[in-house]
Amino acid sequence: GGGSPGGAPTSGGFTSSGDFTQLAVQAVSETAGFVKSTVNAFQGAATSASTGAFEPPPPADAGASQFKNAVAWSPRLHKSSNANQTATFVPRPPVSTRDLPDATVRGGAGWKEMLAQVADEHGVVLFATATANYVDIMNTFYLTAVAPHRIHNFMFVAMNGGMCKTPAGEGSLHPGAFCFEYPHDIKGGGNWWTAEFAKVVQVKTDVLMGIVQEGYTAFLSDADIHFLRNPLPELLNLDPRADMLIQNDMDGGLNSGFMYIRPTEWGLNYIGEVLALQKRIPKIRQQEAVNAVLKTLKSTALSFHSLSITQFPCGIIFYQKAARRMFAWHEPCPTCLVVHNNYILGDVAKEYRAKEFLQWAVDTAGGADTVTGYYTSPSAKYLMVGNPDPHVMLTTEEDMLKNAFKLGKLLGRIVILPGLRCRKWCQEGGCQPRAEKGDIDVCAMNARYFLYRWNAALGKHSWREMMFRYNPLTHPDVRLKSNLHAWTYWADNDPRVAPGFRNPSLPETGLQAMEHAPEQAHYIQVDKLEPKVHGNLFGDEAPQNKVVTHTTATPGVLTPGEAREMFGKIEDRVLRFHSLYHVNVKWDSWTGSDYGFDQVFRKAIVKADLRQVEMPTTEQAWSANQGRGVRHEVDHSVYSKSHHKGGFFSSLS
């Protein structure tokens, strides 16, 4: 998140923890003689906030109907109105006796002016760095974390040209936020072990340095962090003598994606040494540098505070250790201020998990504006299939999924995934149901299959997540009500959300917190048998009086002609099936061969675990480690053990 390829281990590489830390510590000791690099002033247009007249923000309890446009409330409009600014912060740049590098971002046109406009009355500047290929996660962060909590002092730092453009269009960041263009164009992309990835995440350190050097408090939040409440008041008053507050990433050390650095001498010294180390070792990743420098400065006057894991949990704590959490209806966290959606690899997997927690608020991919898209389409039709058998065999369940996707293509419908049974190959903590906690056997897709392979084989637009119908953005004709306020708070004042998404009479957690699908369910008869009754343990089993049984010429075999005749004329937005167990959906020459689809589907169902970690090849590792002080090839057995134990490879941010 935060402009880096989603889901990379932020502490790790292909050496052992001790080997690389020793290398980094040695490099830190050599930075005393660091010569400041000359920064070329960026002459391009850096976007500054508009100075035009805007309406002041509505009162905090205003309904969605009072908002006049898709921006609703924003820090940029709020600051322009000067409605609530009661004090002006006067920055006092800290002084260091160390020879520290200068931040490149300070060479950007209008940097000081931007900071003066963004900073709150305490001099705090919250920012997220962004590359063009991660616009969607950035805009979701704005829509679910910044705007709902009315955080005034936030800005994007865009690493590619055109991302700050207004009016917003494809590839641009949300127009409601302040936006500053970084002086150099940094190409995003690259897997977590590559130099390209390291270059992207290192920009975060540079921006932190650039803010502190100007005398402001720098607050970095990666965009894969969910703000369940506004963390700023807590951070402002927490350990006022500390130079730095930072998230505890457990096995990964301290997390460099959530840092709060005050403009003190040692706050400047610390982030300056991190920046110097990055310049010394261009391929070092930011979190490696952050933790290595911290070790060398522990004997100095630097004061830092590791944030509480009960208030600021990283992914392994929230999703796996403190509780087993895969969906928004799982056990809530009343103490959590923020949740870091890390310890999972890949932007596809991060996006998927955010969607299952109702924390994805981008409707049209690739742009800040939302018109008719993923959630709000007034015309898209869907196919919903139940998975009610608690003891369903793996092959039967996978055949059911294959049948659903075949029917989806035959009928022009998007498949809404059911909850899946948890399988024994997923042995990470938080994967298997905990009987003593009353867990039911429902697993998310990331506990079963590699999501990027699933998308590559079946197409990312062919399916929707299990919680799709409960996202407040979903079109009212398709949407179901819930009472999951802990995750849908962002929708209360979002003008894109149609009223009526919440039912406060429902419980606030568990499957009971969600309305069940009301549609009648279709059942393809197999061997003249009626559907078995399983007790609706998972909330997806249609009652017997709502099941319509269909017979086919050959029992259990549904031909394309029969499928179109039985279901092709149904206009309902959601076509619901009781289940598709033991059914054989056939294709014809118009749609393609059954064998061909079987081959495609086999490519989709590649077994994975919760973190979606797939080992790089020896060749990839060797190429990535050139210039990082690594002299040996990957030992896959060591890598696998290290990953499953935690340790050096475990923190995926």
N, C-alpha and C positions, 0 to 999 in steps of 0.2 A: 504493500500500500504506500501512500504518500509519494507517488511518482516512481516508485521502484516496481520492477516486475513482481506482481502479487505473489507472495508466499515463498520467499526465499529464506533459507537459514541465514540469520544475521550474525551468528557466531559460528564460524566453521570454515572449512575449506577441505582440503584433502590431506592435511597433516594432522597430527595429534594436537590437542589443545596446548600441551606444554611446548611443543616445537614451535608453533606459530607465535605463541605469546612471547617466547624468548626472542624470536626474531623482531617482533614489534617493540618490545621493551628496549632492545638494543638500538633500534631506530630512533626511539624517543630520546635516548641519551645522546644521540648525535645531532639533535635539533637545536642545541644551544647556539651553534654557529650558523643557524639557518639565515640565509640572505633573502630578504623580502623580494618577492617577484614583482616585476612591473606589471601593473594592471592596465590594460588598454580600456579606455573609457568607451562604453557602448554608446554608439550614436543613434541607434534605432529608436523607434518610438516606444517608450515604456508607458503602459496605460496607467493613468491616474484617475482618481475618482472624479465623477462629474461634479461640477459646481452649480448645476442648474437648480431650479426650485422644484422641490418634491413635497408630496404630502407627508406630514409626520406619521409615524407608525400608529396603528390602531391600538386601543387599550388591550391589555394582556388577555382579557377574557372575550375578545371579539370573536365572532363566529366567522366561518369561511365565507359567508355571503357578503361580508363587509369588505373583503379584499377585491380590488378592482383589476388586478392583473396577476400573471403567473409568478411574478417576483414576490408578491405579498410583502412581508417584512424583510428587510435586509440591512446589514451593517452599513453598506454604502449609502443607501437612501436615508437611513437613520442619522448617520453622521452629517450628511449634506443638509439635513433639516435643522441640525443643531438643537433638536427639541429637548434632549435630556443631558446635554453636556454641561456639567456644573463646574468643572475645573479643568485646567490645562496643565499637563505634566511638562516639567522642564527637565530634559535629560541632562545627566552629568556623566560624560564618558569616563569610564574607569582608566586608571593608569597602571601600566605594568612595567616592571624593571627587566622583564625578559624580552628577548628578541623574537617577536612573534610575527607570523605572516599576516598580511592584510587580506581581508575578505574580498573576493572577486566581485561579489554582488554590489559592493559599494561603488563600483565603477558604472553601474547602471544609471541611466538618466532619471533623476527625480527620486533617488533612493531616500535621502533624508526627508524630503517633503512627504513621501508616502508613509514613512514611519510616524511622522508627526501627526498625520491624519488618521492613521489606523489605531495608534496607541490609546489605551483607556486612561482614566485619570490617575492610575497607579503606574503608568508607563509600561504596561504589559502588551506585547504583540503576539497574538496566536497566528500561526501560519501552517500551511501544508504545501509541500512542493509537488509539482505536477508535470508529467510528460504527456504528450498528445495521445498516446495509446492507453492512457488511464484516465481519460476525461470522465467516464461514467462513474467510477468509484469516487472521484473527486466531487462530482456534483451530488452524488448520494450523500457524501459526508456533509456537504453544505446543507442539503435539504433535511437530513435527519439529526444532525448534531449542532450546527451553527444557528440556522434560522429559527428552529423551534424553541431554543433556549435564549433567543434574542442576545446572542453574543456579539457585542459591538466591535470588538477589536480583532477581527479575523481578516486575513488576506491569503490569497493564493500566490505562490511564486511559480510562474509558468516557465518551463525550460525549453519550450518551443514557440516560435513565432506564430502569431495569429490566435493563440489560445485566449487572450484577453479581449478579443474583439467584441465590440458592441455595435449594432444589436447582435445578440448571440446567434450563432448558427452551428452547423456541423463542426465538431472538433473544438468547440469553445467552452470555456468554463462559465459557470452560472453568473449571469449579469448582476445578480444581487450582491456579490461579494467584491471587495477590493481585489485588484489583481495587478501584479507587478511582473514584468518580463525580465528574466535572468539575462545578464549581459551576453552570455554565450549560448548557442543552441546546443542542447545536450540530447542526443538521440536516445530514446528509450528502447527497451527490449533487451534480449539476452537472458539466458538462464542464470540462476543464482550463483553458479560457480564461475561466471565469465567476467572478463574485465569490463564489458559494457555495463553489466549490472553494477559493479563497484563504482563506476564513474557516475552513474545516476544517483546512487544513495549518498555519495560523498557531497553532493550539492547541499544536502540538509545541514551538514556541518558548516559549510561556507555561509549559509544564511544565518544560522545561529550566531556565528562569529560577527557577521555584519550588523546584526541587531544589537548585540552586547557592546560592540565597539562604539556604537552611537549613543550608548547610555540608557538603553531600554532593556527590560526583562524579556528574554526570548522564550517563547513557549511553542515547541514543536509538537504537533500531533500528526502521526501518520493517518491517512484517510481510511484505513481499515480498522479504526477504533470507533466504537459506538459510544456516544455520550448519553447514558440513561438519565443523567442529571448534569447540570452545569458544574464542571469541576473547578472553575476559576475561583470562586470564593474559598474553597478548601485549600487550594494551592497558595493563594495569596497570604493566608494566615498560618500556613503550616511551616513550622520551624523557621522563623524569620531570619535566623542567623546563618542558615545554610546557603551556600553559594549555588547549589544545584539540587533539584528534586528530580528523580528519575524512576521509571517503572522497573519493578523487579521482574525479570524474565525467567526466573527459576533456573532451569538447566542451562539456559542461554546467557547467564550472567545478568547484566543490567541492560534494559532495552533502549536502544538509541532512537526509537521511533516515538517516544513520549518523554520529552525532556523539558525542564523548566529551569532556565539559567538566569540568575540575577546579575546585574551589571556591577559586580564587585571586582576587586583586583584578582581574586582567585577564581571567580567565575570566568573572567577573561583569560587568565593564565591557562585554565583547564581546557576550554574549547579551542584556544589558540594552539595548544600543544597537540590536540587531536587533529586540527587542520594541518599542522606542520607534518605530522606523521603521515597523513594522507598524501601530502605532496612528496614526501620521502619515498613512500611505497604506493605508487599510483593504483595498484590492483588490490589494495587492502579494502575490505568492506567496512562501512562506517561503524557497525557494532563491534567489530574486531578492534578497531582503533579506539573507540570509546572505552572499552574495558581494559585494553592494554595501557592506555595513558593513566587510567584511574589507579592501576596497580603501582605505577611509578611515582604518583603524586600522593599516595596515602600517607607518607611520612611528612608531608608539608602541611601548610596551614589550610589547605583545601577542606571545606566542610560540605559533605553531600548527604542527602537523605534518600534512602530507598523507600519508595512508596508502599503502603500497606497492600497486601495481596487481597484483602477483603474488600477494599474500596476501589483498587485499581488493578484488577486481576488480568494477567496475560491469558492466552488461549488455553494453555495446558491446565491452568487452575480452573478457569470458568467452565470449559466444555468437558473436562475429563476428571479432574481430581476433586474439586469441591462438590461437584454433583455430576450426574450423567445428563448432558444437555445436547440435544440434536435438533430440537424444534422449539418454537416460541412458546408452546404450551408446556414445556418441561419446567422443572423446578425454578422459580424466580430467585432473584438475588437482591433482597431489600437493602443490603449494605453497599452494593456496587454503584459507583459514580460513573465509571467507564468500563468497557469490556474491549479487550484487544482481540480482534479476529485473526490471530496468528497461530503458530503451530499447525499450519496447513499450507501446502505448497501449490502455488499457481493462482493466477488471477481468476481463472474459471471456477476453481474450487472456492475461493474467497467469496466470489459473487454468489455462488450457489448457497453457501452457508448463510450469508446475509439475507438471502431471499427466504430461507426456511425460518429465519428469525424475524421476518417482516421488517427488515432494516434496509431494504433496497427500494429507493424512491425515484429511480430514473425509469421513465416510461419508453422514451425513444432513444435507442442507443446512439452514442456518438455526438450528441448535441445537448446544449443546456435547455432548450425549449422542449416542452413535452406536448405533443399533439395527440395523435392516435397511434398507439403502439403496443408494446408488450402487455400492459395491463388494461389500457383504456379502450382498446379496439371495440367499436360498436358492432362489428360484423363477424369477427373471428368465431369459429365454432370449435368446440372441444369434445374430447372423448375421455370419459372418466371410468376407470375400472376398479372394482373392489378387490381386496386381498384379505378376505375375512378368516381364512383357515390358519389357526395358530400353529399347526403342525405341517404346513404345506412343504412338500419336498422341494429342494433347490431346483431340480430340473423342471418340475411343474410350474414353479414360480417364474422361472426364466422363460418358459414357453408362453406363459400368460402375458409377460411383457412383450415378447415377440409378436404375439397375436394382436396386442393392442396397437403396436406400431404399424403392423400390416393394415389393420382396419383404419387406422388414422390416415394412412396414405390413400387407401381405397375411397374413403368418404370425404377426404379433404378436411380432416379435423386434427386439432392439436391434442396430444395425449397429456393428460394431467396424471402424474405419477402417483401410485398408491404408496402407503407405508410398506416397507419391506421387512421381512424377517431378518434378524441378525444372524450371521453365519460364523462358524467357528474359526474361520481364517482371520477374523478381526479380533485380535487379542490385546489390543492396546487398552489401557485404562479408560473407562468411560464408554467403551464400545458395547460390551455385553450387558444385558439387563441385570439389574441388581434386585433379586427377589426380595431381599430383606427390606428394600426401600419401596417395594410395591411397583417397580418398573414393569412396563409391558414390553413385549418383544416387537418393537418397531424401531427400525434403523433408517437413517438417511442414506442417500445415494453415495455420499463420500465414504461411508463405512463398507461399501460393497464394490464399487467400480471406479476406475480412473475416469473422472469427469471429462477431461480433455479428450480421451479416447472415445468416450460415449458421444460427445459432440461431433468428433471427426467422422464417426461412422454413420450416425443417424441424423445429424444436422441439429444445430443449436436452436433452430426455430421450430422443431418438430415436437417439442415437449415443454411442459411447465412443471415447477416444483410442487410438492405435496401441499404446501401452504398457499398456493397461488390464489385460491378463492377467498382467502382471508386478508390479503393485502388491501389496505384501504383504497388504493388507486384502482383496483380491479373494477371493471364496468359493473354498474348496479344490477344489470340483467344476469350477471354471472356470480357476482360477489356473495359470500355468506357472512353473516355477522359473527362477531366474537367479542370477548371482553378482555382481551390481552393488552390492557392499557400500558403495561410496563414496556411493551415494544412498539405500540402504535401511537404513543404520545405525539409524535411528529405530525400526525395527520389531523390533529384537532383544528389547526388554523391554516392548513394547506388548501389554497383555493382550488386546486385541481381535484380534490377529493369530494365526491358526492356525499351528501349527508346520509346517515343511517348505517354506518359501518360497524357501530358498536351496540351491543346489547348488554346494558349494565345489570340486568337481572341474572346473567350467567355467572358462574364462579370465575375467578381470575387466573386459574391455572388448571392444567390437566385437559384431557380431551373434552371434558364437560364445559370448558370455557368457550367452545366453538359450536355453532349450529351445525347439524349434520345435513348432508345433501337431501333436498326434498324431492328430487326427480324420481319417477318410476325407473326401475332397473330392468334391463333386458337380460335374459338368460338363454344361452344356446344349449338345448337339451343334448345330453350325452348318454347313450345307451338307455334311453327312456327313463332316465332318473331325474327327479326334481332336485333343485339346489339344496344342499345340506344346510342346516341351521347351526351356526357356530357361536351364537351368543353376542355378536357385535362387540367383541372385545376391543376392536381398534377403531370404532366409530365409522366404519366404511361399509357395513353390511346392511343391505336394504331389507326392510321387513317383508315378510312373505306376502302381505296384501298389496305390496307395491312392486312385485316381481312379475314380469310378463315373459312367459316361456315361448321360445320359438323352436320349431322342429325343422330339420333340414332333410334333403333327399337321402343323404347318407348321414346317419346319426353322428353328431360331433364334428362333421366336416362342413365348413362354410365356404362355399365357392364365391368368387367375385360377383357373379350374377345374383346369387341369393343375398349377399351382403348389400348390394345396391338396391335390390327390390325391397328388402326388409327395413333397411335403415337409411337409404339414400334420400328418401323424401321427407324424413323427419326434420323439421325446422328448428327444433329446440336448440338453444345455444349450447347446452350441455347434454350430450348423449351418454347415458350412464349404463354400465354393465354390472350385473351382480358380481360376476367374476368371469374369467375366460379360461378356467382350469380345464385341461384335457380336451380342448377344442383345437382343431386344425384349420386355421384360416388359410385358404388357398389363394394363389395369385394366378393371373392369366398372362398371356403374351403382351397384353397392353401395359400391365404394371411391372412385368419382369418375372423371372423364374423364382420358384420357391428356393431352389438351391442357391441362387445368387443372393437372395435376402438372408438366407441362413449364414452365408459366408460373411456378409456385412455385419450381421448381428453378433457373430462370434468375435468380431473385432471390437465390438462395443463392450462386451461383458468380461473385461480384463480385471481380475480381482485386485482390490486395493484395500488399504486400511484408512483410518480416519484422517491421517495427515497427508495422504495422497503423495507419499514420497516414492519416487521411482529412481533407482540408482543410476547415475551417469555411467557411461562407458569409460573404460580405461583411456581411450583416445580423447574423449571430451575432457576428462580430468587432467590429463597430461597437458593438453593445449591450454586449459584454463590456468594451470599453475605455473606456466612459464613466467619468470619475472617476479614470482611471489616467494622466492626462496625455497621452493619445494623441489626436491631432487629425486623423489621416488614415485612410482606409479601407485594407483589405488589398490588397496587390499579390500576387496568387496566384503569379505567376511568380517573384517574389523569395522567397516562402514556400517554394515547391517546391525552388528551388535551395538555399536555406538548409538545408532538411531533409536533402537528399541529400548535401550537403557536410559536414553535422555542424553546428557552430556553434550559434547561439542557440536553435534549435528542436529540437536533437537529443536532449537529455537527457529521456527519458521515464521518470518514476519512479512 
